[in-house]
Amino acid sequence: MQKVFKHDLFLIFIIFIIFVICLPFFFLHQGLLAVDTGREFYLSQQVANGGILYQNIFNIYGPFAYQLNGLLFKTFGEKILTLYWMGIINSFIIVISLYLISREFLKKSFSFLISIFTVFSLVFTTFLYNSNITYSYGLIYALSSFLLSLLFLVKYLKNDSNKYLYLSFLFSGLSIINKYEFILYPFLLVYVLFFLKPIDIKTKIKSIICFLIMPFLSFGILFYQGLTLDNLKEAFELMKIMAKSDNMRLFYSNFGNFFEPSKYLFLIIRNPFSAIFGFLPIINIILFLIFIKKIRNNTALFIFCIASILASIKFILFLNIDHMGAFLLPLCLLTLLVLCESFNNITNLKYIILSALILFYAYNDFNSLQYKNYLLKTQKGNIYTFRKDGEPIKIVSDYIIQNSKKEDKVVILPEGAFINFITDRKSDNILHNLVPLYYTDTFGENKVLNHYNKYPADYFVIMPLSTIEYGSNYFCDYANNFCEMINNNYSLEQEINNIKIYKRK
């Protein structure tokens, strides 16, 4: 590894300089505060304040990201900047990991371009799907851990050093304790450990222990806090219900993960440029099968290709780069370049395409800054966002701070936990999100109504937030009985710009 750093230190330094030069332009101009980004801040805050995941905090992702972010809040303060800086550090790990993986198979120039492409296609995009302040910290931590694991696995296959094997297993365990996207990857590690290379039993045991360290530590802390197996079982049952639900299928079919011909065709027609990338996972599989006899002779390359295919299996039908597919785009593009190494006559074309993609994404990133022009000032720090999101958040948060007590329970509907984070007002930690996926499918209307009859909120805020991706326009379109319950038991305190704030009678 030291040799790699000596040979590539200059280019890594250049990547760092480009990263640092771009950072001020995009600093605090990212994320989507009205929805998922706010949830990440709020749940981390609740963990920092003693909440227990899967027991009194409903969570569909792995626990580690919220535990780490909660620890960061406890250490550095509950500020927007705390998680933003952590996201930036993690982003640089992703960029450099991709560079070092690429260097195992490609020339420095291609590896450099892949890294710069990642900077503009993932790190500094201003919408929800970026790696600095994102829809799921679990995913970006899982991605960086997976890439580190893959890097050390490739190094092990090339160098036979057990320390690389142990590190690969350690980071793989960390990856899956964050999010399930890379859940198939450990099976590949098992294949390497038990079938690919002869290894003594002691090394196998040490590798497995390394894999289990982070899951054991993460869940061990939860059980120490009071989590029970029944709590965990109940949480997993809810996740299974959600995964099989009609709204989940509808949501993912809108973005190409489930095949519905009309929606699939619409995705392609709407943005043909993005659609080209949408087929990258399928193209990589086809090329892998075409060249498999040649690839099998190179063990490291063979394992890398399989790992990449397994990592992108969720997006096998369509890698929607305008959605969650953005996180796997750099890896899929890297895999395509590696598989195309057999075509020496298109080297110049690959340089042209990569350079053009970098310019395209850089232009889009800088151009998008004009829409993040609303400075949202909060007691947890300031951040730029879309005006259509920032103004409602400001209106509601100012009202809540001025008119409610700190111990009041304030529930934002259908979602909007960022308001709870910046006002230090607790939401309902089980039913803090009531979009159709949760309200109708996961919990069911009767359970939701019974819950709030038993554990009423002091304030309800109904936001004009569209839930059209789940088939309904606004909250009261699908939650009629819930809205009726609010009207019967709460008084309308303020209505402005279609925002309704209710106080318990």
C-alpha positions as CSV (number, residue, x, y, z in Angstrom):
1,M,0.0,0.0,0.0
2,Q,2.9,2.4,0.8
3,K,4.2,1.9,-2.8
4,V,0.8,2.9,-4.2
5,F,0.8,6.1,-2.1
6,K,4.3,7.0,-3.2
7,H,3.6,6.5,-6.8
8,D,0.2,8.2,-6.7
9,L,0.6,10.8,-4.0
10,F,0.9,13.7,-6.5
11,L,-2.4,12.8,-8.2
12,I,-4.1,12.3,-4.9
13,F,-2.9,15.7,-3.8
14,I,-4.4,17.2,-7.0
15,I,-7.7,15.5,-6.3
16,F,-7.6,16.9,-2.8
17,I,-6.9,20.5,-4.2
18,I,-9.8,20.2,-6.7
19,F,-12.1,18.9,-3.9
20,V,-11.1,21.8,-1.6
21,I,-11.4,24.5,-4.3
22,C,-15.0,23.3,-5.1
23,L,-16.1,23.0,-1.5
24,P,-16.7,26.7,-0.7
25,F,-19.1,27.0,-3.7
26,F,-21.3,24.2,-2.5
27,F,-20.8,24.5,1.2
28,L,-24.2,24.3,2.9
29,H,-26.0,24.4,-0.4
30,Q,-27.0,20.8,-0.5
31,G,-29.7,18.3,0.6
32,L,-33.5,18.4,0.7
33,L,-34.5,19.6,4.2
34,A,-38.3,19.1,3.8
35,V,-38.0,15.3,3.6
36,D,-35.3,12.7,4.1
37,T,-32.4,15.0,5.1
38,G,-34.4,16.3,8.0
39,R,-35.1,12.8,9.2
40,E,-31.4,12.0,9.4
41,F,-30.7,15.0,11.6
42,Y,-33.8,14.4,13.9
43,L,-33.2,10.6,14.5
44,S,-29.5,11.2,15.2
45,Q,-30.6,13.9,17.7
46,Q,-33.0,11.5,19.4
47,V,-30.2,8.8,19.6
48,A,-27.9,11.5,21.2
49,N,-30.6,12.2,23.7
50,G,-31.0,8.6,24.8
51,G,-33.6,7.2,22.4
52,I,-33.3,3.5,21.5
53,L,-33.5,2.5,17.9
54,Y,-36.1,-0.2,17.1
55,Q,-37.6,0.2,20.5
56,N,-38.8,3.8,20.9
57,I,-37.5,5.1,17.6
58,F,-38.8,3.5,14.4
59,N,-36.1,3.0,11.9
60,I,-35.9,1.0,8.7
61,Y,-32.1,1.3,8.2
62,G,-29.1,-0.1,10.1
63,P,-28.3,1.4,13.4
64,F,-24.6,2.5,13.1
65,A,-25.1,5.7,11.1
66,Y,-27.5,7.1,13.7
67,Q,-25.3,6.0,16.6
68,L,-22.2,7.6,15.0
69,N,-24.1,10.8,14.2
70,G,-25.6,10.8,17.7
71,L,-22.1,10.5,19.2
72,L,-20.9,13.4,16.9
73,F,-23.8,15.5,18.2
74,K,-22.9,14.7,21.8
75,T,-19.2,15.6,21.1
76,F,-19.4,18.6,18.8
77,G,-22.9,19.9,19.4
78,E,-26.3,19.5,17.7
79,K,-25.5,21.7,14.8
80,I,-26.1,21.4,11.1
81,L,-22.4,21.7,10.5
82,T,-21.6,18.7,12.7
83,L,-23.1,16.2,10.2
84,Y,-22.2,18.2,7.2
85,W,-18.5,18.1,8.0
86,M,-18.8,14.4,8.7
87,G,-20.4,14.0,5.3
88,I,-17.6,15.9,3.6
89,I,-14.9,13.7,5.2
90,N,-16.8,10.6,4.2
91,S,-17.1,11.9,0.7
92,F,-13.4,12.3,0.3
93,I,-12.9,8.7,1.6
94,I,-15.3,7.6,-1.2
95,V,-13.4,9.6,-3.9
96,I,-9.9,8.3,-2.8
97,S,-11.1,4.7,-2.4
98,L,-12.4,4.8,-6.0
99,Y,-9.1,6.2,-7.1
100,L,-7.1,3.5,-5.4
101,I,-9.4,0.7,-6.6
102,S,-9.2,2.0,-10.1
103,R,-5.4,2.1,-9.9
104,E,-5.4,-1.7,-9.4
105,F,-6.8,-2.1,-12.9
106,L,-6.4,1.2,-14.9
107,K,-3.8,3.8,-15.7
108,K,-3.3,6.8,-13.5
109,S,-5.0,9.1,-16.0
110,F,-8.2,7.1,-16.0
111,S,-8.2,6.7,-12.3
112,F,-7.8,10.4,-11.9
113,L,-10.7,11.1,-14.2
114,I,-12.9,8.6,-12.4
115,S,-12.2,10.4,-9.1
116,I,-13.0,13.9,-10.5
117,F,-16.1,12.5,-12.1
118,T,-17.2,11.2,-8.6
119,V,-16.5,14.7,-7.2
120,F,-19.1,16.3,-9.6
121,S,-21.5,13.4,-10.1
122,L,-21.9,12.5,-6.4
123,V,-20.1,14.8,-3.9
124,F,-21.2,18.2,-5.0
125,T,-24.6,17.7,-6.6
126,T,-27.0,20.0,-4.7
127,F,-30.1,17.9,-4.7
128,L,-31.0,15.1,-2.3
129,Y,-28.7,12.4,-3.7
130,N,-25.3,13.7,-2.8
131,S,-22.7,12.3,-0.4
132,N,-22.3,15.3,1.9
133,I,-25.8,16.0,3.3
134,T,-28.0,13.3,2.0
135,Y,-31.2,11.2,2.1
136,S,-29.5,8.5,4.2
137,Y,-26.2,8.8,6.1
138,G,-26.4,5.0,6.4
139,L,-26.0,4.7,2.7
140,I,-23.0,7.0,2.3
141,Y,-21.3,5.3,5.3
142,A,-22.1,1.9,3.8
143,L,-20.7,3.0,0.5
144,S,-17.4,4.2,1.8
145,S,-17.1,1.1,4.0
146,F,-17.9,-1.2,1.0
147,L,-15.3,0.6,-1.2
148,L,-12.6,0.3,1.5
149,S,-13.5,-3.4,1.9
150,L,-13.3,-4.0,-1.8
151,L,-10.0,-2.1,-2.0
152,F,-8.4,-4.2,0.7
153,L,-9.9,-7.4,-0.8
154,V,-8.3,-6.7,-4.2
155,K,-5.0,-5.9,-2.4
156,Y,-5.2,-9.2,-0.6
157,L,-5.8,-11.1,-3.7
158,K,-2.8,-9.5,-5.3
159,N,-0.4,-9.6,-2.3
160,D,-1.5,-12.5,0.0
161,S,-1.2,-10.3,3.1
162,N,-3.6,-11.3,5.8
163,K,-3.8,-7.8,7.1
164,Y,-5.7,-6.8,4.0
165,L,-8.0,-9.7,4.4
166,Y,-8.8,-8.7,8.0
167,L,-9.4,-5.1,7.0
168,S,-11.7,-6.2,4.1
169,F,-13.9,-8.2,6.5
170,L,-13.9,-5.4,9.1
171,F,-15.2,-2.8,6.7
172,S,-17.7,-5.2,5.1
173,G,-19.2,-5.7,8.6
174,L,-19.3,-2.0,9.0
175,S,-21.0,-1.6,5.6
176,I,-23.9,-3.9,6.2
177,I,-24.6,-2.5,9.7
178,N,-25.3,0.8,8.0
179,K,-27.6,-0.2,5.1
180,Y,-28.7,-3.3,3.3
181,E,-27.6,-2.3,-0.2
182,F,-24.4,-4.3,0.1
183,I,-25.9,-7.4,1.9
184,L,-24.8,-9.8,-0.9
185,Y,-21.2,-8.7,-0.8
186,P,-20.3,-10.7,2.3
187,F,-21.2,-13.9,0.5
188,L,-18.5,-13.1,-2.0
189,L,-16.1,-12.7,0.9
190,V,-17.1,-16.1,2.2
191,Y,-16.4,-17.6,-1.2
192,V,-12.9,-16.0,-1.2
193,L,-12.3,-17.1,2.4
194,F,-13.3,-20.8,2.0
195,F,-13.1,-21.7,-1.7
196,L,-10.9,-19.3,-3.7
197,K,-7.6,-19.5,-1.8
198,P,-6.4,-22.1,0.8
199,I,-6.3,-20.4,4.2
200,D,-5.6,-21.9,7.6
201,I,-8.5,-22.2,10.0
202,K,-6.9,-19.6,12.4
203,T,-7.0,-17.0,9.6
204,K,-10.6,-17.9,8.7
205,I,-11.7,-17.4,12.3
206,K,-9.8,-14.1,12.7
207,S,-11.5,-12.9,9.4
208,I,-15.0,-13.8,10.7
209,I,-14.3,-12.1,14.0
210,C,-13.2,-9.0,12.1
211,F,-16.5,-9.1,10.2
212,L,-18.6,-9.4,13.3
213,I,-16.8,-6.7,15.4
214,M,-18.9,-3.7,14.2
215,P,-22.3,-5.5,14.1
216,F,-21.6,-6.9,17.6
217,L,-20.6,-3.5,18.9
218,S,-23.5,-1.6,17.3
219,F,-26.3,-4.0,18.4
220,G,-24.5,-4.7,21.7
221,I,-24.9,-1.0,22.6
222,L,-28.6,-1.2,21.7
223,F,-29.1,-4.3,23.9
224,Y,-27.2,-2.6,26.7
225,Q,-29.5,0.4,26.4
226,G,-32.6,-1.9,26.8
227,L,-33.5,-3.2,23.3
228,T,-35.1,-6.6,23.4
229,L,-35.3,-9.4,20.8
230,D,-39.1,-8.8,20.7
231,N,-38.4,-5.1,19.8
232,L,-36.1,-6.2,17.1
233,K,-38.5,-8.8,15.8
234,E,-41.4,-6.3,15.7
235,A,-39.2,-3.8,13.8
236,F,-38.2,-6.4,11.2
237,E,-41.8,-7.5,10.8
238,L,-42.8,-3.9,10.0
239,M,-39.9,-3.7,7.5
240,K,-41.1,-6.8,5.8
241,I,-44.6,-5.4,5.5
242,M,-43.2,-2.2,4.1
243,A,-41.0,-4.1,1.6
244,K,-43.9,-6.1,0.2
245,S,-46.4,-3.2,0.1
246,D,-48.1,-1.7,-2.9
247,N,-46.8,1.8,-2.2
248,M,-43.2,0.5,-2.0
249,R,-43.7,-1.2,-5.4
250,L,-45.3,2.0,-6.8
251,F,-42.5,4.2,-5.4
252,Y,-39.7,2.0,-6.9
253,S,-41.5,1.5,-10.2
254,N,-41.5,5.3,-10.6
255,F,-37.7,5.2,-10.6
256,G,-37.1,2.0,-12.6
257,N,-36.4,-0.5,-9.9
258,F,-39.6,-2.5,-10.7
259,F,-40.4,-3.1,-14.3
260,E,-43.7,-1.5,-15.4
261,P,-43.5,-1.0,-19.1
262,S,-45.3,2.4,-19.3
263,K,-43.2,3.9,-16.4
264,Y,-40.0,2.3,-17.7
265,L,-40.6,3.8,-21.1
266,F,-41.4,7.2,-19.6
267,L,-38.1,7.2,-17.7
268,I,-36.2,6.6,-21.0
269,I,-38.2,9.2,-23.0
270,R,-38.1,11.8,-20.3
271,N,-34.3,11.9,-20.1
272,P,-32.5,9.8,-22.8
273,F,-29.1,11.0,-21.5
274,S,-29.8,9.6,-18.0
275,A,-31.3,6.5,-19.6
276,I,-27.9,5.6,-21.2
277,F,-26.5,5.3,-17.7
278,G,-29.6,3.4,-16.6
279,F,-28.4,0.4,-18.5
280,L,-24.9,0.3,-17.0
281,P,-25.5,-2.6,-14.6
282,I,-26.9,-4.8,-17.4
283,I,-24.1,-3.8,-19.8
284,N,-21.5,-4.7,-17.2
285,I,-23.1,-8.1,-16.7
286,I,-23.1,-8.7,-20.4
287,L,-19.5,-7.7,-20.9
288,F,-18.5,-9.7,-17.9
289,L,-20.1,-12.9,-19.3
290,I,-18.5,-12.2,-22.7
291,F,-15.0,-11.9,-21.3
292,I,-15.5,-14.3,-18.4
293,K,-12.9,-16.9,-19.7
294,K,-10.2,-14.1,-19.9
295,I,-11.3,-12.5,-16.6
296,R,-11.2,-15.7,-14.6
297,N,-7.4,-15.9,-15.2
298,N,-7.1,-12.6,-13.2
299,T,-8.5,-13.4,-9.8
300,A,-8.5,-9.8,-8.5
301,L,-10.3,-8.6,-11.6
302,F,-12.8,-11.5,-11.4
303,I,-13.7,-10.8,-7.8
304,F,-13.9,-7.0,-8.4
305,C,-16.3,-7.4,-11.2
306,I,-18.6,-9.8,-9.2
307,A,-18.4,-7.4,-6.2
308,S,-19.5,-4.5,-8.4
309,I,-22.4,-6.5,-10.0
310,L,-23.6,-7.6,-6.5
311,A,-23.4,-4.0,-5.2
312,S,-25.6,-2.7,-8.1
313,I,-28.0,-5.6,-8.0
314,K,-30.8,-3.4,-6.7
315,F,-30.5,-1.3,-9.8
316,I,-30.2,-4.1,-12.3
317,L,-33.2,-3.0,-14.3
318,F,-32.4,0.6,-14.3
319,L,-29.7,2.7,-12.6
320,N,-31.6,5.9,-12.1
321,I,-28.8,8.5,-11.7
322,D,-31.3,11.2,-10.9
323,H,-32.4,9.1,-7.9
324,M,-30.6,6.6,-5.6
325,G,-28.6,5.2,-8.6
326,A,-26.3,8.3,-8.3
327,F,-24.5,6.6,-5.4
328,L,-23.5,3.5,-7.5
329,L,-22.9,5.4,-10.8
330,P,-19.1,6.0,-10.2
331,L,-18.5,2.3,-9.4
332,C,-20.6,1.1,-12.4
333,L,-18.7,3.5,-14.7
334,L,-15.4,2.3,-13.3
335,T,-16.4,-1.3,-13.9
336,L,-17.4,-0.5,-17.5
337,L,-14.0,1.1,-18.1
338,V,-12.2,-1.9,-16.6
339,L,-14.2,-4.4,-18.7
340,C,-13.5,-2.3,-21.8
341,E,-9.7,-2.5,-21.3
342,S,-9.7,-5.2,-23.9
343,F,-10.7,-2.6,-26.5
344,N,-7.4,-0.8,-26.9
345,N,-8.5,1.0,-30.0
346,I,-11.0,3.1,-28.1
347,T,-8.7,4.5,-25.5
348,N,-8.9,8.1,-26.9
349,L,-12.7,7.8,-27.0
350,K,-12.8,6.8,-23.3
351,Y,-10.8,9.9,-22.4
352,I,-13.1,12.1,-24.4
353,I,-16.2,10.6,-22.9
354,L,-14.9,10.8,-19.3
355,S,-13.8,14.4,-19.8
356,A,-17.1,15.3,-21.4
357,L,-19.0,13.8,-18.4
358,I,-16.9,15.7,-15.9
359,L,-17.7,19.0,-17.7
360,F,-21.4,18.1,-18.0
361,Y,-21.8,17.4,-14.3
362,A,-19.6,20.3,-13.2
363,Y,-21.7,22.7,-15.3
364,N,-25.0,21.2,-13.8
365,D,-23.7,21.4,-10.3
366,F,-22.6,25.1,-10.5
367,N,-25.8,26.0,-12.5
368,S,-28.0,24.4,-9.8
369,L,-26.6,26.7,-7.1
370,Q,-28.9,29.5,-8.4
371,Y,-31.9,27.5,-7.1
372,K,-30.5,27.0,-3.6
373,N,-30.8,30.7,-2.9
374,Y,-32.9,30.8,0.3
375,L,-30.8,31.3,3.4
376,L,-32.6,29.4,6.2
377,K,-31.5,30.8,9.5
378,T,-31.9,28.5,12.5
379,Q,-30.7,28.2,16.1
380,K,-28.8,25.1,14.9
381,G,-26.9,27.0,12.1
382,N,-27.8,28.4,8.7
383,I,-28.1,26.6,5.5
384,Y,-29.2,27.4,1.9
385,T,-32.1,25.6,0.4
386,F,-34.9,25.9,-2.1
387,R,-37.2,28.8,-1.4
388,K,-40.3,26.5,-1.7
389,D,-38.8,24.4,1.2
390,G,-37.1,27.1,3.2
391,E,-40.0,29.5,3.7
392,P,-42.5,26.9,5.1
393,I,-39.8,25.6,7.4
394,K,-39.0,29.1,8.6
395,I,-42.7,29.9,9.1
396,V,-43.5,26.8,11.1
397,S,-40.2,26.8,13.2
398,D,-40.7,30.4,14.2
399,Y,-44.3,29.7,15.3
400,I,-43.3,26.6,17.2
401,I,-40.4,28.3,19.0
402,Q,-42.6,31.4,20.0
403,N,-45.8,29.6,20.9
404,S,-45.0,26.1,22.3
405,K,-43.1,24.8,25.3
406,K,-39.9,22.8,24.9
407,E,-41.6,19.7,26.3
408,D,-44.5,19.9,23.8
409,K,-44.9,17.1,21.3
410,V,-45.0,18.6,17.7
411,V,-45.8,16.3,14.8
412,I,-45.2,17.5,11.2
413,L,-47.4,15.9,8.6
414,P,-46.8,14.0,6.4
415,E,-43.2,14.5,7.3
416,G,-40.8,17.3,8.2
417,A,-38.6,16.2,11.1
418,F,-36.0,18.9,10.3
419,I,-38.4,21.4,12.0
420,N,-38.3,19.2,15.1
421,F,-34.5,19.2,15.0
422,I,-34.0,23.0,14.7
423,T,-36.7,23.8,17.2
424,D,-35.7,21.1,19.8
425,R,-39.3,19.9,19.9
426,K,-39.9,16.2,20.0
427,S,-42.0,14.5,17.4
428,D,-43.6,11.1,17.8
429,N,-40.5,8.8,17.4
430,I,-42.6,5.8,16.1
431,L,-45.0,7.6,13.8
432,H,-42.9,10.7,12.8
433,N,-43.4,10.0,9.1
434,L,-46.9,9.4,7.7
435,V,-46.5,9.4,4.0
436,P,-48.8,6.8,2.4
437,L,-46.1,4.1,2.6
438,Y,-46.2,4.3,6.4
439,Y,-49.7,5.5,7.0
440,T,-51.6,3.1,4.7
441,D,-49.3,0.1,4.2
442,T,-46.8,-0.3,7.0
443,F,-48.8,0.6,10.1
444,G,-52.3,0.9,8.8
445,E,-54.8,3.6,9.5
446,N,-56.4,2.0,12.5
447,K,-53.1,1.5,14.3
448,V,-52.1,5.1,13.5
449,L,-55.4,6.5,14.9
450,N,-55.2,4.3,18.0
451,H,-51.6,5.3,18.6
452,Y,-52.4,9.1,18.5
453,N,-55.5,8.6,20.6
454,K,-53.3,7.0,23.2
455,Y,-50.3,9.2,22.8
456,P,-51.7,12.5,21.5
457,A,-49.5,15.3,20.1
458,D,-49.7,18.8,21.5
459,Y,-49.4,20.3,18.0
460,F,-50.0,19.0,14.5
461,V,-48.7,20.8,11.5
462,I,-50.0,19.8,8.1
463,M,-47.6,20.9,5.4
464,P,-48.5,21.3,1.6
465,L,-46.0,18.5,0.8
466,S,-46.7,16.4,-2.3
467,T,-46.7,12.7,-1.9
468,I,-47.5,12.0,-5.6
469,E,-44.7,9.4,-5.8
470,Y,-47.0,7.2,-3.7
471,G,-50.1,8.0,-5.7
472,S,-51.7,10.7,-3.5
473,N,-51.3,14.5,-3.8
474,Y,-51.4,15.6,-0.2
475,F,-51.8,14.3,3.4
476,C,-55.6,14.7,3.8
477,D,-56.2,13.1,0.4
478,Y,-55.3,9.7,1.8
479,A,-55.6,10.3,5.6
480,N,-59.2,11.6,5.7
481,N,-60.0,10.0,9.0
482,F,-56.8,11.3,10.6
483,C,-57.6,14.8,9.4
484,E,-61.1,14.5,10.8
485,M,-59.6,13.4,14.2
486,I,-57.4,16.6,14.1
487,N,-60.4,18.8,13.3
488,N,-62.4,17.3,16.2
489,N,-59.8,17.5,18.9
490,Y,-57.5,20.4,17.8
491,S,-58.1,24.0,17.1
492,L,-56.7,25.6,14.0
493,E,-54.2,28.2,15.3
494,Q,-52.7,29.5,12.1
495,E,-53.1,28.9,8.4
496,I,-50.7,30.5,6.0
497,N,-49.6,29.5,2.5
498,N,-51.5,26.2,2.8
499,I,-49.7,25.4,6.1
500,K,-52.1,24.5,8.9
501,I,-51.0,24.6,12.5
502,Y,-53.2,22.9,15.1
503,K,-53.1,23.0,18.9
504,R,-54.7,20.4,21.1
505,K,-57.9,21.6,22.7
